[in-house]
Amino acid sequence: MAVVMPFKGVRYNPAKIQDLSRVVAPPYDVISPQAQEYYYLLHERNVIRLILGKQYSTDVPGSDWFARAASFYREWQQNQVLIRDRQPGLYLYEIEYTLEEGLRCKRTGIIALVKLEDFKSGAIRPHEKTFTATKEERFRLRKACGANLSPVFGLYSDPKDIILKLMSPFKDKEPTCEFTTEDTISHRMWHVGDPAVIREVHHAFADKELFIADGHHRYETALNYFRFLSQNTAKDLTESGPAFVMIYLCPMEEKGLTILPAHRMLPVWPFGSNVEKFLENVSEYFEVHSFPFNGNNQVHMRTRFRTTLAEKGSEANSIGFFLRGDSRYFLFSLKREALKSQRLEGIPAELKELDVVLLTRLLLQGVLNMEDADLDSEFKVQYLSQFNQALDLVEQGRYAASFLLNPTPVYQVRKVAQAAMVMPRKSTYFYPKVISGLVFNDLDPEEKIVLP
C-alpha cells in the first residue's frame, strides 16, 4: 500500500556549517513570533528563513517572504551552503530526549519519500482537520521554492520491528550528522545508500498503511501541488519528484514514541465564584475526587494527583482540574451513564472514547456553557503540554483554571484514522517534533524517483 522510496537529500554542508544546532528549527506551526526572532538571530543561514520568513508592510506578491525563501534556498545551494547527496538513500534518524518527569527516551525512524495518495485510497490516513488558509500559505511556499522543506511525521505498524532492524546496523557507523539543541534533545542521522537494504525496506512497506501523526497541512499541500503541476503540463508526473512527499516514518510500537497531552488553559473563568456549584454540576457526568493541599504537603499531593490521574485514566476517562485561589486539585472520573447524555448524541463511538471530546462536550460546553467560537479563541482557551507548568501558571495567576488530560494513546489515533474520522483540535502532541533543517528534498518534475 505505501510506496517508500529513497532520494538525494539536500543538506547543510558540514564544511560550511560546523554546528547544525544553530541552523535547525522546529516545524513552522509551533514557532511563536518570539521564537521566530530568536532563530533569525541565531544564524544568518537558519532554516527559519525558509519555513517561516519575516513579513514586512512593504511586501507585495513576488516580493514577499515566499520569494525571499526561494531566493535564500537558491543562493545557499549556489554557494554550497546546501549540498545535494550524490547517491539516493534513506535517512535513519534518531532523537534522544528527556520527559518532564526526568525519563530519558530515544525514538528512531526513517526519513524517506512516500508516493502521494488521496486519503480515499486508505493507504495514508489523517486524524486531524486542516485549515484552508494554512494550506494556501504552504502551497505558495512550495510553489516558490520547489522543495519539501520539512518532513511530514508518519506512523506505521511493525510489531516485529522488521524495518528498523534492517536499518539498525548503520548505527554502528559514523553519523552523517550529529548535534544537540539547547533543549537538550540530541539528533543523529545516517544516510543509508545500500541498494539491497533500500529495496528490502521498500518491499517491507508495500503492505502497510501509514498514519499522519503530524504535518497534515504539509501532506495536503503536497497533494495540491502535485495536482497543480499535473493540470498545467502535458507530461506524466506520476513517477516524478512532485508525486512524492518527504516523510519521517516511525513504528507505532517504538518505545520512544511519546504523545503529550494538550492541557486546556482558561485565561478567564466563566462560571463565577461559586466553586461548589460548579462541582455539583460536574458531578452530573463525573465522579469528583479532591486532593487538598497546604504549604507543607503540596509537592506530595501534586505527585499523588498526577499519579492518580494516570491510574484512573486507564480505568475510565479521567480529567484533572485546578482553579486559581483554591487549595485543592480535582480529579473527574467519567460515570458510565454519562455516555448516554444528550450532549454526546450523534458522536461516533470512536470519538466518545477520547478524553478531549468528553472534556469539550460535557465540561467546557455543558457545564461552562462555552460556545464553539469560545473554543477557537486564544482569549478563552490556550494549550500547554507540561503538567507542572499547567498547575504553576494557574497558581501564579497567569491563568484562571486548567483542565489536565492524559495523553491520547496511539491506538486511539489509529482507530479514529481507520474509521475515516478526525479528532478535535489539539488532541495529540507528538514529542519531540521532527526538526526542520536536517534534510530537504528538491521537487524536480524532470527527475524520476526509482529504486537503485
C-alpha positions in Angstrom: 0.0 0.0 0.0 2.7 2.5 1.0 5.3 3.2 -1.7 8.5 4.2 0.1 11.5 5.4 -1.9 15.0 6.8 -1.4 16.0 10.3 -2.5 19.0 12.5 -2.9 18.6 14.8 0.1 19.7 18.4 0.2 21.6 19.1 3.4 23.7 21.7 5.1 27.3 21.4 4.0 29.4 20.4 7.1 32.4 22.2 5.6 30.4 25.5 5.8 28.1 24.8 8.8 30.0 23.1 11.6 27.3 23.4 14.2 23.9 22.3 12.9 22.2 23.2 16.1 22.4 26.8 15.0 20.6 26.4 11.7 17.8 24.0 12.5 14.4 24.9 14.0 11.1 23.2 15.0 8.3 23.0 12.4 6.7 26.3 11.4 3.4 25.6 13.2 4.9 25.6 16.7 7.1 28.7 16.3 5.9 31.8 18.1 6.8 35.3 17.0 9.4 35.5 19.8 10.9 32.1 18.7 11.0 33.3 15.1 13.1 36.3 16.1 15.3 34.0 18.2 16.1 31.7 15.2 16.6 34.7 12.9 19.3 36.0 15.3 20.8 32.5 16.0 22.4 32.2 12.5 22.1 34.0 9.2 21.5 30.7 7.4 19.0 29.3 9.9 16.2 27.4 8.2 13.6 29.8 9.7 14.3 32.0 6.7 12.9 29.2 4.5 10.0 27.8 6.6 8.7 30.9 8.3 10.2 34.1 7.0 9.5 37.5 8.3 6.8 39.6 6.8 7.0 43.4 6.2 4.5 46.1 5.4 6.2 46.7 2.1 5.7 43.1 0.9 3.8 42.6 -2.4 3.3 39.5 -4.5 6.6 38.4 -6.0 8.5 40.4 -3.4 7.3 38.8 -0.1 8.6 36.2 2.3 7.8 33.4 -0.1 10.0 35.0 -2.8 12.7 35.6 -0.2 12.6 32.0 1.0 13.1 30.8 -2.6 16.0 33.3 -3.1 17.7 32.1 0.0 17.2 28.4 -1.0 18.7 29.0 -4.4 21.6 31.2 -3.1 22.5 28.7 -0.4 22.8 25.9 -2.9 24.8 28.1 -5.3 27.2 29.0 -2.6 27.5 25.4 -1.4 25.9 26.1 2.0 23.4 23.5 1.0 24.6 20.5 -1.0 22.8 17.5 -2.5 23.8 14.0 -1.8 25.0 12.3 -5.0 23.7 8.9 -4.0 20.0 8.3 -3.3 19.3 6.9 0.1 17.1 6.6 3.2 17.9 8.7 6.2 17.9 6.9 9.6 17.1 9.5 12.2 17.4 9.0 16.0 16.2 11.5 18.6 17.1 11.3 22.3 15.2 13.4 24.7 14.1 13.9 28.3 10.5 14.0 29.5 9.2 16.4 32.2 9.4 13.7 34.9 13.1 13.1 34.1 12.8 9.9 32.0 15.4 9.8 29.1 13.8 8.4 25.9 15.0 7.5 22.4 12.9 7.4 19.2 14.1 6.1 15.9 12.6 6.5 12.4 13.4 6.8 8.7 13.1 9.9 6.5 12.1 8.8 3.0 9.9 9.7 0.1 6.4 8.3 0.1 4.2 8.2 -3.0 1.3 10.6 -2.6 -2.1 9.0 -2.2 -5.6 10.5 -1.9 -7.0 9.8 1.5 -9.8 7.9 -0.1 -7.4 5.1 -1.0 -6.8 4.2 2.6 -3.1 3.9 2.1 -2.4 7.1 4.1 -4.8 8.1 6.8 -5.2 11.5 8.5 -6.6 12.1 12.0 -6.8 15.9 12.2 -8.8 18.6 10.4 -6.8 21.1 8.2 -7.4 24.8 7.6 -7.6 26.3 4.1 -5.6 29.5 4.9 -2.7 27.4 6.2 -2.7 25.2 3.2 -2.8 28.2 0.9 0.3 29.7 2.6 2.2 26.4 2.5 1.2 26.0 -1.2 2.7 29.4 -2.1 5.9 28.5 -0.3 6.2 25.1 -2.0 5.5 26.7 -5.4 8.2 29.4 -4.8 10.9 27.0 -3.5 10.0 23.8 -5.4 11.1 21.7 -2.4 10.0 19.8 0.6 11.5 21.9 3.4 10.1 19.9 6.4 9.1 16.3 6.6 5.6 15.1 7.5 5.6 12.8 10.6 4.1 9.4 9.8 3.4 6.2 11.7 3.2 2.6 10.6 2.7 -0.7 12.4 5.6 -3.1 12.6 5.2 -5.4 15.7 8.2 -7.4 14.8 10.3 -4.3 14.2 11.4 -5.7 10.8 12.1 -2.4 9.1 14.2 -0.7 11.8 16.2 -3.9 12.2 17.1 -3.7 8.5 18.5 -0.2 9.2 20.0 -0.7 12.6 23.4 -1.9 11.5 24.1 1.5 10.1 24.0 3.0 13.6 27.5 1.4 14.2 28.9 3.8 11.6 29.7 7.5 12.0 26.6 9.6 11.7 26.1 11.8 8.7 25.3 14.5 11.2 25.0 14.7 15.0 24.2 17.6 17.3 22.3 18.6 20.4 19.9 21.6 20.6 19.7 23.9 23.6 16.6 22.0 24.9 19.0 19.0 25.4 17.5 17.0 22.6 20.1 15.0 20.7 19.8 14.4 17.0 21.7 11.8 14.9 21.2 10.9 11.3 22.7 8.4 9.0 22.5 8.3 5.2 21.7 4.7 4.1 22.6 4.2 0.5 22.9 0.4 0.3 20.7 -0.6 -2.6 19.9 -4.0 -1.2 18.7 -2.6 2.1 16.7 0.1 0.3 14.9 -2.5 -1.7 14.2 -4.6 1.4 12.8 -1.6 3.2 10.7 -0.7 0.1 9.2 -4.2 -0.1 8.6 -4.3 3.7 6.4 -1.2 3.4 4.4 -2.5 0.5 1.6 -4.0 2.6 1.5 -1.2 5.2 -0.9 1.7 5.7 0.5 5.0 7.0 -1.0 7.3 9.6 -0.2 11.0 9.7 0.9 11.9 13.2 1.9 15.5 12.5 2.1 17.6 9.3 -1.4 17.2 7.9 -1.2 20.6 6.2 2.2 19.7 4.7 0.8 16.5 3.3 -2.3 18.0 1.8 -0.2 20.8 0.4 2.0 18.2 -1.4 -1.2 16.7 -2.9 -2.4 20.1 -4.0 1.0 21.0 -5.5 1.1 17.7 -7.5 -2.4 18.3 -8.8 -1.5 21.8 -9.8 1.6 20.7 -11.7 -0.3 17.9 -13.4 -3.0 20.2 -14.6 -0.5 22.6 -16.1 1.6 20.2 -18.1 1.1 17.5 -20.7 3.7 15.3 -19.1 3.0 12.3 -16.9 4.3 13.3 -13.5 3.2 10.1 -11.6 6.7 8.9 -11.0 8.4 12.2 -10.8 9.6 14.1 -7.7 6.4 16.1 -7.1 4.4 12.8 -6.9 6.2 12.1 -3.6 6.4 13.7 -0.2 9.2 13.6 2.3 8.0 11.8 5.5 9.6 10.8 8.7 8.3 7.2 9.4 8.2 5.8 12.9 6.7 2.5 14.0 3.8 2.8 16.4 5.4 0.1 18.6 8.5 2.2 19.1 9.1 2.6 22.9 10.3 6.1 22.4 7.1 7.3 20.6 5.7 9.9 23.0 2.4 11.6 22.8 2.0 14.5 25.2 -1.4 15.9 26.2 -2.7 19.3 25.4 -3.9 20.7 28.7 -6.7 23.3 28.3 -5.8 26.6 30.0 -8.5 29.1 30.7 -7.4 32.8 30.9 -10.8 33.8 32.3 -13.0 31.7 34.5 -16.6 31.8 33.0 -18.6 30.2 35.8 -18.5 32.7 38.7 -17.2 32.4 42.2 -19.4 29.5 43.4 -16.9 26.7 43.1 -19.2 24.2 44.9 -22.0 24.8 42.4 -19.6 24.2 39.6 -18.5 20.9 41.2 -22.1 19.9 41.8 -22.8 20.4 38.0 -19.7 18.4 37.1 -21.0 15.6 39.3 -23.8 15.0 36.8 -21.3 13.5 34.5 -18.2 12.7 36.6 -17.2 11.3 40.0 -15.4 14.1 41.7 -12.3 13.4 43.8 -10.3 16.2 45.6 -6.7 16.4 46.7 -6.5 19.2 49.3 -3.0 20.6 49.9 -1.2 23.2 52.0 2.3 24.6 52.1 3.7 21.6 53.8 2.3 18.8 51.6 1.7 20.4 48.2 4.6 18.7 46.4 3.4 15.3 47.7 -0.3 16.0 46.8 0.7 17.2 43.4 2.6 14.0 42.7 -0.3 11.9 44.1 -2.7 13.9 41.9 -0.7 13.3 38.8 -0.2 9.6 39.5 -3.9 9.1 40.3 -4.9 10.9 37.1 -2.8 8.4 35.1 -4.1 5.4 37.0 -7.8 6.4 36.9 -7.3 7.2 33.2 -6.5 3.5 32.5 -9.9 2.5 34.0 -12.2 5.3 32.9 -12.0 8.7 31.1 -10.4 11.0 33.7 -9.7 14.7 33.7 -7.8 16.8 36.2 -8.8 20.3 37.2 -7.3 23.2 39.2 -8.8 26.6 39.9 -6.9 29.7 40.8 -7.3 30.6 44.5 -8.4 27.0 45.5 -6.2 24.8 47.6 -7.5 21.6 46.0 -6.6 19.6 42.9 -9.6 17.8 41.5 -10.0 14.6 39.5 -13.1 14.0 37.5 -13.8 10.3 36.5 -16.5 9.7 34.0 -19.7 8.0 35.1 -20.7 5.3 32.6 -24.3 6.6 32.4 -22.8 10.0 31.2 -22.1 8.4 27.8 -25.9 8.5 27.3 -26.1 12.2 27.8 -27.8 14.3 25.1 -24.6 16.3 24.8 -22.9 13.2 23.3 -25.7 12.3 20.9 -24.6 11.8 17.3 -20.9 11.4 18.3 -19.4 8.2 16.9 -18.2 5.6 19.4 -14.6 6.1 18.3 -14.7 9.7 19.3 -16.6 9.1 22.5 -13.6 7.3 23.8 -11.5 10.5 23.7 -10.9 12.4 26.9 -10.7 15.6 24.8 -14.2 15.1 23.4 -15.7 14.4 26.8 -13.9 17.5 28.2 -15.2 19.7 25.4 -18.8 18.4 25.2 -19.6 17.7 28.9 -17.4 20.3 30.8 -16.5 23.2 28.6 -19.7 23.3 26.6 -22.0 21.5 29.1 -21.1 23.0 32.5 -19.3 26.2 31.5 -21.6 27.0 28.5 -18.8 27.8 26.2 -19.6 28.2 22.5 -17.7 26.9 19.5 -16.3 30.4 19.0 -15.0 30.4 22.5 -13.2 27.1 22.0 -11.4 28.6 18.9 -10.5 31.9 20.7 -7.0 32.2 22.2 -8.6 34.6 24.7 -10.8 31.9 26.1 -8.7 28.7 25.7 -5.0 28.1 25.4 -2.8 25.0 25.5 0.2 23.6 27.4 1.8 20.2 27.3 3.7 20.3 30.6 1.8 19.1 33.7 3.6 21.1 36.3 3.7 24.2 34.2 -0.1 24.0 33.7 -0.5 24.0 37.5 2.2 26.5 38.3 0.8 29.2 35.9 -2.7 28.9 37.5 -1.2 29.2 40.9 0.8 32.3 39.8 -2.3 33.9 38.5 -1.3 33.7 34.8 -4.4 31.6 34.1 -7.8 31.3 35.9 -8.0 27.5 35.6 -6.6 24.4 33.9 -8.1 21.2 32.8 -5.5 18.5 32.7 -5.5 15.5 30.4 -3.8 12.2 30.0 -2.0 11.6 26.6 -4.2 10.3 23.8 -3.0 6.6 23.3 -1.6 5.9 19.9 -4.2 3.1 19.4 -7.0 5.7 19.6 -5.2 7.8 16.9 -5.1 4.7 14.7 -8.8 3.7 15.5 -10.1 7.2 14.6 -8.0 7.4 11.4 -9.1 3.9 10.2 -12.7 5.0 10.7 -12.0 7.9 8.4 -12.8 10.4 11.2 -10.8 13.4 12.6 -10.1 14.3 16.1 -10.8 17.7 17.7 -8.0 20.3 17.6 -5.1 19.7 19.9 -5.9 16.1 20.7 -2.3 14.9 20.2 1.1 16.4 20.6 3.8 14.1 19.3 7.0 14.9 21.1 9.6 15.8 20.1 8.7 17.4 16.8 10.7 16.3 13.8 13.1 19.2 13.4 13.4 21.2 10.2 16.8 21.7 8.6 18.1 18.1 8.7 17.4 17.3 5.1 15.4 18.9 2.3 14.0 17.4 -0.9 14.0 19.1 -4.3 10.8 18.5 -6.3 12.1 18.3 -9.9 9.3 17.3 -12.3 12.0 16.0 -14.7 13.5 13.6 -12.2 12.1 10.1 -11.9 12.1 8.5 -8.5 13.3 5.0 -8.9 14.8 2.2 -6.8 18.6 1.9 -7.0 
